[in-house]
Amino acid sequence: MQRGGGGYGGGYGDGGFGGSSLVSTGELNSFVEVSFQGQTLRTRLANGSAPSWQESLNLPFRPPGGDFSPAALQGCEDVVTISLFDEAVEAAERTYGAGGNNALGGTSTTQHFLGSIDIPVAALYRGDGGKIEGVLPLDSPPVLLGYGGAGGGGGGGGGRASLPGGGGLAQVPKPSMSVYIQFAPSLAKPEPTLSDPGVGEDEGVLRHAKTWEKECRSVNRHTKHRSFRAVATDGMGRSVHLCRYISSAQLPPGFQGAVADEPTLRQLMRFAHLVPHVTDMSAFNLPPGVDIWTTSQEFLDMCAGDSEEHALLLCGFLVALGVEAYVVLGVSATDSDAAMVFTPGGQGKRPGNPPAYAPMLEDSLIWDPMAGTIFSVYDSACSACLGEIGVVFNSDNVWGNIQAHGRPHEMNWNLNDTHAWRPFFSAGAFPHRAMPTVQTAITYESYPPAFYERLGAAVEREAMDAIVKKRARQHTPFNRRASRALKDLLRDLEGQILISPDDQGGGLNLGGGMRVGSLTELHMSQLAGICEGYTVTGSPMNLPFTDANTVRDVIDRLKIADTARSDVEFAVATHVEPYGCTFVCSVWVYIVRLTKISSYQ
C-alpha cells in the first residue's frame, strides 16, 4: 500500500493507499473511522487507491475526573483509534417467502478492515503544541483476502479482487495515512521539570545532571520545552546514569555465533518487538510521570516493559554483534515517552570470516522495537512517528539535542557538533569517567512446546466465542476444512514476514519453479479449491503474548462478524511461534468470513 489521506479533529489531506493499479473486479470505496472514549465518527466514502477525504471530525474529550492539569493529561491512558475500512457492495441474501418461493433482490454492504493506528492522548498532549501532523504508518495485516496484493506483506494492486493479483512481491512501504490531530482549543505544552531520580548515583554526577539539563533547555526557544535527562530511576528507587544501561547483551537461543547480516538483524528486532508491552503505571502501580527503568534481565524475567526496556534490549543485541548503536529518547505519535534505537550509516560491510554484508546498515536508521518498524532517519515518515528527539546515549556519553529541529529528517546527526548536541561528558565541563554497567548476564528460560500449543488453542476458542457472541441472534457455523487450511498457512507466515525487501522483488518461491507475487496471492491460491462457491474475506492478525480481552478487541476492530446474514460461515485458526524465552512468542490469529455465492446470481 502507498500513502492514504486521513485526519481527526483537523483536515484530511490527499494521499493514497494500495499498490500500483486496481485489480480485477472493483475499486476501493474507503472511509476512515475514529473511535475515542466510547464515541465513533466516520468520514464519507472516497473511491480509488488514492482517496482524499478533505474532511474534519470532532470528538469531545473528557479527561478522567475532569482534571485538565498537566500531570493528569500526561497520565491519561485513553487512546484515539483511527481505522481504515473498505465498504464493499454484495448481493443481498436469498430469502424464502410463503409457499417456498425464494427471492433475491437488492444489495447490501459490508466493511473490510484495511489497517489502523492507536494514538494515546498523552502522546498527543506531549506533541508539538498539542498536535500531531504527518504521514503515519498503519498497522495493517500482512494478508488481506479478497484484495489484489493488498496488506502489509507487500504485493501489487489496490483494489478488490476475485482472483489473485499478478506481479512480483512489491517493495512497498507500510500502508500509511496523512493525519492532522489536535486539541481544540489548543493546550499549552507542559512545562518540563528537572528530573529527581533519587540517591544512588555518584553525587558529582547527579549535580552535573541537573546543571546539564538546565543548560540544554536554556539554549534557545526550541529547547525550552524539550525533554532532557541523563539519569533514570531503577526498580529499587535508586538513581542510575543512562550510560550504565548500555551493554552487550547475550543473544537469544539459536543465535550463538550469529553475525550482523540482515536475517539476523530482522529476527532480533522481531524478538524485542514480541516482548509484551506494559506501562510502568500498570506494572508498578505508579502515579503519572514516574518512570522506572529495569535491566534487560529484569525485563525478560517479568516479560513485560515499556519502550525504554525494549530499546535497551535491542541496543544490547546490536552492540553484541559489533554494530554501533545508540538509544534515542523523545516523543512519538504513539508514545509520550518514546525510546528507540539509532544506528549510524556506513556499517554495511561486517567483519568476519567470511565477511558479511548487511545493506540495511549502510543507511542511518531509527529502529522502533515497540512497533517493529525500521525507518531511515531521512524519511519524513520517520519524523511523523518520532516527532521530537531530546536525548541520544550509548555506554560512553549522553548527548542533548540543542538544535532548533527535533524531527529526525531535519536534524544534524553529527554528535561531535557541539552547536547541535550538548555532551554530558566533555573535557572542559565534566570530564569522562568510568561508568560500569548495571546490566547482568541474560539467561533465557522457555516453556515446553505443549505450553504454546495450549496457548494457541485457548486463543482460538476465545476468538470463536467472540464471533458467536457478536452474532447472538444468528446461527454461526464454522468451516472446519477452511480452518485447517488456514492453520497450515499460519505455520509458514512468521518466516515469510521476515523476508527482507531486497529478497522480495522476485516474489515467493514455492519450489519446483513456481513463484507467487505476494502473500495475499499465495493464500488465495491455497484456499481456492476449499473456498469454491464462497466470497472470502479476512486476515491473519499478529499479537505478542496476549489475554482474552485483546482477542475480543481484535474481533471488534476487524468488524468481520458484524453481519446479520445467515448464509455465512466462519473459519478461525491460530498458531503460536515461540522465541525461546517464556512468554516471548508470536501469536497468529487467522479470521475469515465465507459468504455463499448463490447459483442464481
Secondary structure, DSSP 8 states (H G I E B T S, - for coil): --EEE--BSS-------S-SS--TTB--EEEEEEEETTEEEE---EESSS-------------GGG--SHHHHHT---EEEEEEEEEEEEE---EE-GGG-EE--SEEEEEEEEEEEEEEHHHHHHSTTSEEEEEEE-B--S--BTBSS-STT--S--SB-SS---S--------EEEEEEE-SS-------------SSS-HHHHHHHHHHHHHHHTS-TTTTT----SEEEETTS-EEEGGGG-------TT-TT--S-HHHHHHHHHHHHHS-B--HHHHH---TT--EE--HHHHHHHT-B-HHHHHHHHHHHHHHTT---EEEEEEETTEEEEEEEEE-SS--EE-SSS-EE-GGGGS-EEEETTTTEEEETT-HHHHHHEEEEEEEE-SS-EEEE-SS--SGGGS---TT-TTTEEESSBTTTB------------------HHHHHHHHHHHHHHHHHHHHHHTTTS---B-HHHHHHHHHHHHHHHHHTT--GGGTTT-EEEETTEEES-HHHHHHHHHTTTTTTEEEEEEEEEESS--HHHHHHHHHHHTTT----SSEEEEEEEEEEEEEETTEEEEEEEEEEEEE--TT-
